[in-house]
Amino acid sequence: MAGDSTANCIDILLAILLPPLGVFLKYGCKVVEFWICLILTIFGYIPGIIYAVYAITK
């Protein structure tokens, strides 16, 4: 149980620093979530962060 919350905390921290990396580590690159996050991050850093945190926590 504690290991899962630590991993989730690290994933969220990565999502804030580098949004596509956080989503990539959670899902991989063959899913739609990664590509949406990458495109949002290219268009704007803040939308990428918001979507990455949403995708990781959902």
PDB file of N, H, CA, C and O in Angstrom:
ATOM      1  N   MET A   1       0.815  -1.181   0.000  1.00  0.00           N
ATOM      2  CA  MET A   1       0.000   0.000   0.000  1.00  0.00           C
ATOM      3  C   MET A   1       0.864   1.252   0.000  1.00  0.00           C
ATOM      4  O   MET A   1       0.591   2.176  -0.766  1.00  0.00           O
ATOM      5  N   ALA A   2       1.901   1.312   0.837  1.00  0.00           N
ATOM      6  H   ALA A   2       2.123   0.561   1.459  1.00  0.00           H
ATOM      7  CA  ALA A   2       2.757   2.489   0.892  1.00  0.00           C
ATOM      8  C   ALA A   2       3.562   2.637  -0.400  1.00  0.00           C
ATOM      9  O   ALA A   2       3.820   3.758  -0.840  1.00  0.00           O
ATOM     10  N   GLY A   3       3.955   1.534  -1.002  1.00  0.00           N
ATOM     11  H   GLY A   3       3.746   0.624  -0.644  1.00  0.00           H
ATOM     12  CA  GLY A   3       4.703   1.590  -2.251  1.00  0.00           C
ATOM     13  C   GLY A   3       3.888   2.170  -3.387  1.00  0.00           C
ATOM     14  O   GLY A   3       4.428   2.854  -4.257  1.00  0.00           O
ATOM     15  N   ASP A   4       2.590   1.901  -3.386  1.00  0.00           N
ATOM     16  H   ASP A   4       2.151   1.346  -2.679  1.00  0.00           H
ATOM     17  CA  ASP A   4       1.717   2.420  -4.435  1.00  0.00           C
ATOM     18  C   ASP A   4       1.555   3.931  -4.327  1.00  0.00           C
ATOM     19  O   ASP A   4       1.560   4.626  -5.343  1.00  0.00           O
ATOM     20  N   SER A   5       1.411   4.446  -3.108  1.00  0.00           N
ATOM     21  H   SER A   5       1.407   3.882  -2.283  1.00  0.00           H
ATOM     22  CA  SER A   5       1.257   5.885  -2.944  1.00  0.00           C
ATOM     23  C   SER A   5       2.556   6.614  -3.248  1.00  0.00           C
ATOM     24  O   SER A   5       2.528   7.739  -3.748  1.00  0.00           O
ATOM     25  N   THR A   6       3.696   5.992  -2.953  1.00  0.00           N
ATOM     26  H   THR A   6       3.719   5.079  -2.547  1.00  0.00           H
ATOM     27  CA  THR A   6       4.984   6.600  -3.284  1.00  0.00           C
ATOM     28  C   THR A   6       5.169   6.667  -4.788  1.00  0.00           C
ATOM     29  O   THR A   6       5.630   7.681  -5.310  1.00  0.00           O
ATOM     30  N   ALA A   7       4.818   5.609  -5.487  1.00  0.00           N
ATOM     31  H   ALA A   7       4.443   4.785  -5.063  1.00  0.00           H
ATOM     32  CA  ALA A   7       4.924   5.610  -6.940  1.00  0.00           C
ATOM     33  C   ALA A   7       3.988   6.645  -7.547  1.00  0.00           C
ATOM     34  O   ALA A   7       4.350   7.322  -8.510  1.00  0.00           O
ATOM     35  N   ASN A   8       2.800   6.771  -6.995  1.00  0.00           N
ATOM     36  H   ASN A   8       2.507   6.221  -6.212  1.00  0.00           H
ATOM     37  CA  ASN A   8       1.856   7.747  -7.498  1.00  0.00           C
ATOM     38  C   ASN A   8       2.381   9.163  -7.267  1.00  0.00           C
ATOM     39  O   ASN A   8       2.213  10.028  -8.127  1.00  0.00           O
ATOM     40  N   CYS A   9       3.009   9.410  -6.130  1.00  0.00           N
ATOM     41  H   CYS A   9       3.146   8.707  -5.431  1.00  0.00           H
ATOM     42  CA  CYS A   9       3.581  10.721  -5.825  1.00  0.00           C
ATOM     43  C   CYS A   9       4.725  11.046  -6.784  1.00  0.00           C
ATOM     44  O   CYS A   9       4.837  12.178  -7.253  1.00  0.00           O
ATOM     45  N   ILE A  10       5.560  10.076  -7.072  1.00  0.00           N
ATOM     46  H   ILE A  10       5.468   9.156  -6.691  1.00  0.00           H
ATOM     47  CA  ILE A  10       6.660  10.286  -8.016  1.00  0.00           C
ATOM     48  C   ILE A  10       6.114  10.519  -9.422  1.00  0.00           C
ATOM     49  O   ILE A  10       6.631  11.364 -10.152  1.00  0.00           O
ATOM     50  N   ASP A  11       5.083   9.784  -9.806  1.00  0.00           N
ATOM     51  H   ASP A  11       4.663   9.098  -9.212  1.00  0.00           H
ATOM     52  CA  ASP A  11       4.462   9.992 -11.115  1.00  0.00           C
ATOM     53  C   ASP A  11       3.896  11.404 -11.240  1.00  0.00           C
ATOM     54  O   ASP A  11       4.045  12.041 -12.282  1.00  0.00           O
ATOM     55  N   ILE A  12       3.260  11.887 -10.203  1.00  0.00           N
ATOM     56  H   ILE A  12       3.139  11.369  -9.356  1.00  0.00           H
ATOM     57  CA  ILE A  12       2.692  13.239 -10.247  1.00  0.00           C
ATOM     58  C   ILE A  12       3.800  14.279 -10.293  1.00  0.00           C
ATOM     59  O   ILE A  12       3.677  15.274 -11.006  1.00  0.00           O
ATOM     60  N   LEU A  13       4.880  14.070  -9.547  1.00  0.00           N
ATOM     61  H   LEU A  13       4.980  13.261  -8.968  1.00  0.00           H
ATOM     62  CA  LEU A  13       6.008  14.994  -9.592  1.00  0.00           C
ATOM     63  C   LEU A  13       6.622  15.039 -10.987  1.00  0.00           C
ATOM     64  O   LEU A  13       6.953  16.117 -11.480  1.00  0.00           O
ATOM     65  N   LEU A  14       6.776  13.887 -11.625  1.00  0.00           N
ATOM     66  H   LEU A  14       6.506  13.011 -11.224  1.00  0.00           H
ATOM     67  CA  LEU A  14       7.278  13.854 -13.002  1.00  0.00           C
ATOM     68  C   LEU A  14       6.309  14.528 -13.965  1.00  0.00           C
ATOM     69  O   LEU A  14       6.729  15.171 -14.927  1.00  0.00           O
ATOM     70  N   ALA A  15       5.019  14.380 -13.707  1.00  0.00           N
ATOM     71  H   ALA A  15       4.678  13.858 -12.926  1.00  0.00           H
ATOM     72  CA  ALA A  15       4.014  15.015 -14.562  1.00  0.00           C
ATOM     73  C   ALA A  15       4.096  16.530 -14.469  1.00  0.00           C
ATOM     74  O   ALA A  15       3.788  17.227 -15.436  1.00  0.00           O
ATOM     75  N   ILE A  16       4.504  17.044 -13.324  1.00  0.00           N
ATOM     76  H   ILE A  16       4.753  16.477 -12.539  1.00  0.00           H
ATOM     77  CA  ILE A  16       4.643  18.490 -13.179  1.00  0.00           C
ATOM     78  C   ILE A  16       5.929  18.970 -13.849  1.00  0.00           C
ATOM     79  O   ILE A  16       5.934  20.019 -14.494  1.00  0.00           O
ATOM     80  N   LEU A  17       7.008  18.223 -13.706  1.00  0.00           N
ATOM     81  H   LEU A  17       7.005  17.371 -13.183  1.00  0.00           H
ATOM     82  CA  LEU A  17       8.281  18.641 -14.297  1.00  0.00           C
ATOM     83  C   LEU A  17       8.313  18.429 -15.811  1.00  0.00           C
ATOM     84  O   LEU A  17       8.650  19.346 -16.560  1.00  0.00           O
ATOM     85  N   LEU A  18       7.968  17.240 -16.255  1.00  0.00           N
ATOM     86  H   LEU A  18       7.694  16.495 -15.646  1.00  0.00           H
ATOM     87  CA  LEU A  18       7.945  16.889 -17.677  1.00  0.00           C
ATOM     88  C   LEU A  18       6.675  16.084 -17.944  1.00  0.00           C
ATOM     89  O   LEU A  18       6.686  14.860 -17.812  1.00  0.00           O
ATOM     90  N   PRO A  19       5.588  16.746 -18.313  1.00  0.00           N
ATOM     91  CA  PRO A  19       4.295  16.071 -18.424  1.00  0.00           C
ATOM     92  C   PRO A  19       4.280  14.821 -19.310  1.00  0.00           C
ATOM     93  O   PRO A  19       3.736  13.802 -18.886  1.00  0.00           O
ATOM     94  N   PRO A  20       4.856  14.852 -20.526  1.00  0.00           N
ATOM     95  CA  PRO A  20       4.802  13.621 -21.334  1.00  0.00           C
ATOM     96  C   PRO A  20       5.570  12.457 -20.713  1.00  0.00           C
ATOM     97  O   PRO A  20       5.196  11.298 -20.898  1.00  0.00           O
ATOM     98  N   LEU A  21       6.635  12.757 -19.980  1.00  0.00           N
ATOM     99  H   LEU A  21       6.938  13.698 -19.829  1.00  0.00           H
ATOM    100  CA  LEU A  21       7.407  11.680 -19.355  1.00  0.00           C
ATOM    101  C   LEU A  21       6.601  10.976 -18.278  1.00  0.00           C
ATOM    102  O   LEU A  21       6.638   9.750 -18.177  1.00  0.00           O
ATOM    103  N   GLY A  22       5.874  11.738 -17.473  1.00  0.00           N
ATOM    104  H   GLY A  22       5.844  12.734 -17.555  1.00  0.00           H
ATOM    105  CA  GLY A  22       5.040  11.131 -16.448  1.00  0.00           C
ATOM    106  C   GLY A  22       3.975  10.219 -17.032  1.00  0.00           C
ATOM    107  O   GLY A  22       3.737   9.126 -16.518  1.00  0.00           O
ATOM    108  N   VAL A  23       3.335  10.665 -18.102  1.00  0.00           N
ATOM    109  H   VAL A  23       3.528  11.553 -18.520  1.00  0.00           H
ATOM    110  CA  VAL A  23       2.296   9.855 -18.747  1.00  0.00           C
ATOM    111  C   VAL A  23       2.928   8.653 -19.446  1.00  0.00           C
ATOM    112  O   VAL A  23       2.359   7.562 -19.441  1.00  0.00           O
ATOM    113  N   PHE A  24       4.094   8.847 -20.044  1.00  0.00           N
ATOM    114  H   PHE A  24       4.557   9.733 -20.049  1.00  0.00           H
ATOM    115  CA  PHE A  24       4.786   7.746 -20.712  1.00  0.00           C
ATOM    116  C   PHE A  24       5.139   6.639 -19.728  1.00  0.00           C
ATOM    117  O   PHE A  24       4.954   5.459 -20.028  1.00  0.00           O
ATOM    118  N   LEU A  25       5.644   7.009 -18.560  1.00  0.00           N
ATOM    119  H   LEU A  25       5.795   7.968 -18.316  1.00  0.00           H
ATOM    120  CA  LEU A  25       6.012   5.993 -17.575  1.00  0.00           C
ATOM    121  C   LEU A  25       4.795   5.266 -17.024  1.00  0.00           C
ATOM    122  O   LEU A  25       4.900   4.113 -16.607  1.00  0.00           O
ATOM    123  N   LYS A  26       3.652   5.922 -17.017  1.00  0.00           N
ATOM    124  H   LYS A  26       3.567   6.859 -17.355  1.00  0.00           H
ATOM    125  CA  LYS A  26       2.423   5.294 -16.505  1.00  0.00           C
ATOM    126  C   LYS A  26       1.776   4.393 -17.558  1.00  0.00           C
ATOM    127  O   LYS A  26       1.342   3.287 -17.237  1.00  0.00           O
ATOM    128  N   TYR A  27       1.706   4.857 -18.822  1.00  0.00           N
ATOM    129  H   TYR A  27       2.059   5.755 -19.082  1.00  0.00           H
ATOM    130  CA  TYR A  27       0.944   4.136 -19.851  1.00  0.00           C
ATOM    131  C   TYR A  27       1.786   3.586 -21.005  1.00  0.00           C
ATOM    132  O   TYR A  27       1.388   2.601 -21.627  1.00  0.00           O
ATOM    133  N   GLY A  28       2.921   4.183 -21.304  1.00  0.00           N
ATOM    134  H   GLY A  28       3.245   4.983 -20.798  1.00  0.00           H
ATOM    135  CA  GLY A  28       3.682   3.812 -22.480  1.00  0.00           C
ATOM    136  C   GLY A  28       3.376   4.781 -23.614  1.00  0.00           C
ATOM    137  O   GLY A  28       2.597   5.718 -23.440  1.00  0.00           O
ATOM    138  N   CYS A  29       3.985   4.558 -24.771  1.00  0.00           N
ATOM    139  H   CYS A  29       4.618   3.797 -24.912  1.00  0.00           H
ATOM    140  CA  CYS A  29       3.815   5.523 -25.869  1.00  0.00           C
ATOM    141  C   CYS A  29       2.772   5.090 -26.894  1.00  0.00           C
ATOM    142  O   CYS A  29       2.522   5.826 -27.848  1.00  0.00           O
ATOM    143  N   LYS A  30       2.167   3.943 -26.734  1.00  0.00           N
ATOM    144  H   LYS A  30       2.370   3.344 -25.959  1.00  0.00           H
ATOM    145  CA  LYS A  30       1.217   3.461 -27.726  1.00  0.00           C
ATOM    146  C   LYS A  30      -0.231   3.765 -27.380  1.00  0.00           C
ATOM    147  O   LYS A  30      -1.140   3.214 -28.000  1.00  0.00           O
ATOM    148  N   VAL A  31      -0.463   4.630 -26.402  1.00  0.00           N
ATOM    149  H   VAL A  31       0.276   5.078 -25.898  1.00  0.00           H
ATOM    150  CA  VAL A  31      -1.823   4.967 -25.997  1.00  0.00           C
ATOM    151  C   VAL A  31      -2.109   6.427 -26.312  1.00  0.00           C
ATOM    152  O   VAL A  31      -1.197   7.238 -26.474  1.00  0.00           O
ATOM    153  N   VAL A  32      -3.373   6.737 -26.394  1.00  0.00           N
ATOM    154  H   VAL A  32      -4.114   6.078 -26.263  1.00  0.00           H
ATOM    155  CA  VAL A  32      -3.815   8.080 -26.768  1.00  0.00           C
ATOM    156  C   VAL A  32      -3.442   9.109 -25.700  1.00  0.00           C
ATOM    157  O   VAL A  32      -3.160  10.262 -26.027  1.00  0.00           O
ATOM    158  N   GLU A  33      -3.437   8.705 -24.426  1.00  0.00           N
ATOM    159  H   GLU A  33      -3.665   7.768 -24.160  1.00  0.00           H
ATOM    160  CA  GLU A  33      -3.135   9.643 -23.354  1.00  0.00           C
ATOM    161  C   GLU A  33      -1.764  10.290 -23.530  1.00  0.00           C
ATOM    162  O   GLU A  33      -1.610  11.492 -23.313  1.00  0.00           O
ATOM    163  N   PHE A  34      -0.775   9.498 -23.922  1.00  0.00           N
ATOM    164  H   PHE A  34      -0.901   8.521 -24.098  1.00  0.00           H
ATOM    165  CA  PHE A  34       0.570  10.040 -24.120  1.00  0.00           C
ATOM    166  C   PHE A  34       0.587  11.064 -25.239  1.00  0.00           C
ATOM    167  O   PHE A  34       1.179  12.132 -25.087  1.00  0.00           O
ATOM    168  N   TRP A  35      -0.048  10.761 -26.356  1.00  0.00           N
ATOM    169  H   TRP A  35      -0.528   9.893 -26.480  1.00  0.00           H
ATOM    170  CA  TRP A  35      -0.001  11.668 -27.501  1.00  0.00           C
ATOM    171  C   TRP A  35      -0.789  12.948 -27.239  1.00  0.00           C
ATOM    172  O   TRP A  35      -0.389  14.024 -27.686  1.00  0.00           O
ATOM    173  N   ILE A  36      -1.899  12.840 -26.523  1.00  0.00           N
ATOM    174  H   ILE A  36      -2.224  11.967 -26.160  1.00  0.00           H
ATOM    175  CA  ILE A  36      -2.649  14.047 -26.155  1.00  0.00           C
ATOM    176  C   ILE A  36      -1.793  14.922 -25.243  1.00  0.00           C
ATOM    177  O   ILE A  36      -1.737  16.140 -25.415  1.00  0.00           O
ATOM    178  N   CYS A  37      -1.140  14.306 -24.289  1.00  0.00           N
ATOM    179  H   CYS A  37      -1.185  13.317 -24.149  1.00  0.00           H
ATOM    180  CA  CYS A  37      -0.295  15.054 -23.367  1.00  0.00           C
ATOM    181  C   CYS A  37       0.872  15.715 -24.101  1.00  0.00           C
ATOM    182  O   CYS A  37       1.218  16.860 -23.811  1.00  0.00           O
ATOM    183  N   LEU A  38       1.470  15.011 -25.032  1.00  0.00           N
ATOM    184  H   LEU A  38       1.189  14.081 -25.268  1.00  0.00           H
ATOM    185  CA  LEU A  38       2.586  15.567 -25.798  1.00  0.00           C
ATOM    186  C   LEU A  38       2.140  16.774 -26.616  1.00  0.00           C
ATOM    187  O   LEU A  38       2.823  17.798 -26.632  1.00  0.00           O
ATOM    188  N   ILE A  39       1.013  16.663 -27.285  1.00  0.00           N
ATOM    189  H   ILE A  39       0.458  15.832 -27.272  1.00  0.00           H
ATOM    190  CA  ILE A  39       0.504  17.768 -28.099  1.00  0.00           C
ATOM    191  C   ILE A  39       0.132  18.961 -27.214  1.00  0.00           C
ATOM    192  O   ILE A  39       0.441  20.102 -27.558  1.00  0.00           O
ATOM    193  N   LEU A  40      -0.525  18.709 -26.084  1.00  0.00           N
ATOM    194  H   LEU A  40      -0.776  17.782 -25.805  1.00  0.00           H
ATOM    195  CA  LEU A  40      -0.873  19.799 -25.181  1.00  0.00           C
ATOM    196  C   LEU A  40       0.366  20.476 -24.610  1.00  0.00           C
ATOM    197  O   LEU A  40       0.376  21.693 -24.423  1.00  0.00           O
ATOM    198  N   THR A  41       1.401  19.706 -24.335  1.00  0.00           N
ATOM    199  H   THR A  41       1.393  18.718 -24.487  1.00  0.00           H
ATOM    200  CA  THR A  41       2.635  20.290 -23.816  1.00  0.00           C
ATOM    201  C   THR A  41       3.337  21.123 -24.878  1.00  0.00           C
ATOM    202  O   THR A  41       3.940  22.147 -24.558  1.00  0.00           O
ATOM    203  N   ILE A  42       3.270  20.704 -26.121  1.00  0.00           N
ATOM    204  H   ILE A  42       2.781  19.872 -26.381  1.00  0.00           H
ATOM    205  CA  ILE A  42       3.862  21.493 -27.206  1.00  0.00           C
ATOM    206  C   ILE A  42       3.122  22.815 -27.357  1.00  0.00           C
ATOM    207  O   ILE A  42       3.750  23.853 -27.566  1.00  0.00           O
ATOM    208  N   PHE A  43       1.797  22.791 -27.255  1.00  0.00           N
ATOM    209  H   PHE A  43       1.287  21.948 -27.085  1.00  0.00           H
ATOM    210  CA  PHE A  43       1.005  24.013 -27.391  1.00  0.00           C
ATOM    211  C   PHE A  43       1.111  24.907 -26.162  1.00  0.00           C
ATOM    212  O   PHE A  43       0.996  26.128 -26.274  1.00  0.00           O
ATOM    213  N   GLY A  44       1.327  24.320 -25.009  1.00  0.00           N
ATOM    214  H   GLY A  44       1.421  23.329 -24.918  1.00  0.00           H
ATOM    215  CA  GLY A  44       1.455  25.106 -23.786  1.00  0.00           C
ATOM    216  C   GLY A  44       1.814  24.213 -22.626  1.00  0.00           C
ATOM    217  O   GLY A  44       1.255  23.127 -22.470  1.00  0.00           O
ATOM    218  N   TYR A  45       2.737  24.664 -21.819  1.00  0.00           N
ATOM    219  H   TYR A  45       3.191  25.546 -21.946  1.00  0.00           H
ATOM    220  CA  TYR A  45       3.239  23.842 -20.724  1.00  0.00           C
ATOM    221  C   TYR A  45       2.162  23.573 -19.669  1.00  0.00           C
ATOM    222  O   TYR A  45       2.051  22.452 -19.174  1.00  0.00           O
ATOM    223  N   ILE A  46       1.383  24.574 -19.328  1.00  0.00           N
ATOM    224  H   ILE A  46       1.473  25.486 -19.730  1.00  0.00           H
ATOM    225  CA  ILE A  46       0.357  24.436 -18.282  1.00  0.00           C
ATOM    226  C   ILE A  46      -0.742  23.449 -18.693  1.00  0.00           C
ATOM    227  O   ILE A  46      -1.102  22.594 -17.884  1.00  0.00           O
ATOM    228  N   PRO A  47      -1.293  23.526 -19.919  1.00  0.00           N
ATOM    229  CA  PRO A  47      -2.278  22.500 -20.305  1.00  0.00           C
ATOM    230  C   PRO A  47      -1.711  21.087 -20.278  1.00  0.00           C
ATOM    231  O   PRO A  47      -2.423  20.137 -19.953  1.00  0.00           O
ATOM    232  N   GLY A  48      -0.443  20.944 -20.615  1.00  0.00           N
ATOM    233  H   GLY A  48       0.136  21.715 -20.879  1.00  0.00           H
ATOM    234  CA  GLY A  48       0.197  19.636 -20.551  1.00  0.00           C
ATOM    235  C   GLY A  48       0.276  19.112 -19.136  1.00  0.00           C
ATOM    236  O   GLY A  48       0.046  17.927 -18.893  1.00  0.00           O
ATOM    237  N   ILE A  49       0.605  19.997 -18.187  1.00  0.00           N
ATOM    238  H   ILE A  49       0.792  20.960 -18.384  1.00  0.00           H
ATOM    239  CA  ILE A  49       0.672  19.598 -16.784  1.00  0.00           C
ATOM    240  C   ILE A  49      -0.705  19.188 -16.278  1.00  0.00           C
ATOM    241  O   ILE A  49      -0.852  18.156 -15.623  1.00  0.00           O
ATOM    242  N   ILE A  50      -1.710  19.999 -16.584  1.00  0.00           N
ATOM    243  H   ILE A  50      -1.591  20.837 -17.116  1.00  0.00           H
ATOM    244  CA  ILE A  50      -3.063  19.709 -16.107  1.00  0.00           C
ATOM    245  C   ILE A  50      -3.536  18.362 -16.634  1.00  0.00           C
ATOM    246  O   ILE A  50      -4.085  17.556 -15.884  1.00  0.00           O
ATOM    247  N   TYR A  51      -3.324  18.117 -17.925  1.00  0.00           N
ATOM    248  H   TYR A  51      -2.879  18.772 -18.535  1.00  0.00           H
ATOM    249  CA  TYR A  51      -3.778  16.849 -18.495  1.00  0.00           C
ATOM    250  C   TYR A  51      -2.971  15.674 -17.948  1.00  0.00           C
ATOM    251  O   TYR A  51      -3.531  14.606 -17.700  1.00  0.00           O
ATOM    252  N   ALA A  52      -1.680  15.854 -17.760  1.00  0.00           N
ATOM    253  H   ALA A  52      -1.226  16.722 -17.961  1.00  0.00           H
ATOM    254  CA  ALA A  52      -0.847  14.761 -17.256  1.00  0.00           C
ATOM    255  C   ALA A  52      -1.267  14.359 -15.846  1.00  0.00           C
ATOM    256  O   ALA A  52      -1.367  13.170 -15.544  1.00  0.00           O
ATOM    257  N   VAL A  53      -1.510  15.333 -14.991  1.00  0.00           N
ATOM    258  H   VAL A  53      -1.428  16.299 -15.236  1.00  0.00           H
ATOM    259  CA  VAL A  53      -1.939  15.006 -13.627  1.00  0.00           C
ATOM    260  C   VAL A  53      -3.312  14.337 -13.666  1.00  0.00           C
ATOM    261  O   VAL A  53      -3.565  13.389 -12.922  1.00  0.00           O
ATOM    262  N   TYR A  54      -4.191  14.827 -14.528  1.00  0.00           N
ATOM    263  H   TYR A  54      -3.986  15.596 -15.132  1.00  0.00           H
ATOM    264  CA  TYR A  54      -5.507  14.189 -14.680  1.00  0.00           C
ATOM    265  C   TYR A  54      -5.359  12.738 -15.167  1.00  0.00           C
ATOM    266  O   TYR A  54      -5.989  11.833 -14.619  1.00  0.00           O
ATOM    267  N   ALA A  55      -4.539  12.523 -16.177  1.00  0.00           N
ATOM    268  H   ALA A  55      -4.027  13.259 -16.622  1.00  0.00           H
ATOM    269  CA  ALA A  55      -4.389  11.182 -16.751  1.00  0.00           C
ATOM    270  C   ALA A  55      -3.770  10.214 -15.757  1.00  0.00           C
ATOM    271  O   ALA A  55      -4.129   9.037 -15.742  1.00  0.00           O
ATOM    272  N   ILE A  56      -2.855  10.682 -14.933  1.00  0.00           N
ATOM    273  H   ILE A  56      -2.563  11.639 -14.946  1.00  0.00           H
ATOM    274  CA  ILE A  56      -2.197   9.805 -13.977  1.00  0.00           C
ATOM    275  C   ILE A  56      -3.120   9.472 -12.812  1.00  0.00           C
ATOM    276  O   ILE A  56      -3.108   8.345 -12.316  1.00  0.00           O
ATOM    277  N   THR A  57      -3.914  10.434 -12.372  1.00  0.00           N
ATOM    278  H   THR A  57      -3.923  11.349 -12.775  1.00  0.00           H
ATOM    279  CA  THR A  57      -4.752  10.201 -11.195  1.00  0.00           C
ATOM    280  C   THR A  57      -6.096   9.578 -11.497  1.00  0.00           C
ATOM    281  O   THR A  57      -6.780   9.132 -10.575  1.00  0.00           O
ATOM    282  N   LYS A  58      -6.501   9.530 -12.754  1.00  0.00           N
ATOM    283  H   LYS A  58      -5.946   9.892 -13.503  1.00  0.00           H
ATOM    284  CA  LYS A  58      -7.833   8.965 -13.046  1.00  0.00           C
ATOM    285  C   LYS A  58      -7.861   7.460 -12.925  1.00  0.00           C
ATOM    286  O   LYS A  58      -8.905   6.843 -13.139  1.00  0.00           O
TER     287      LYS A  58
END
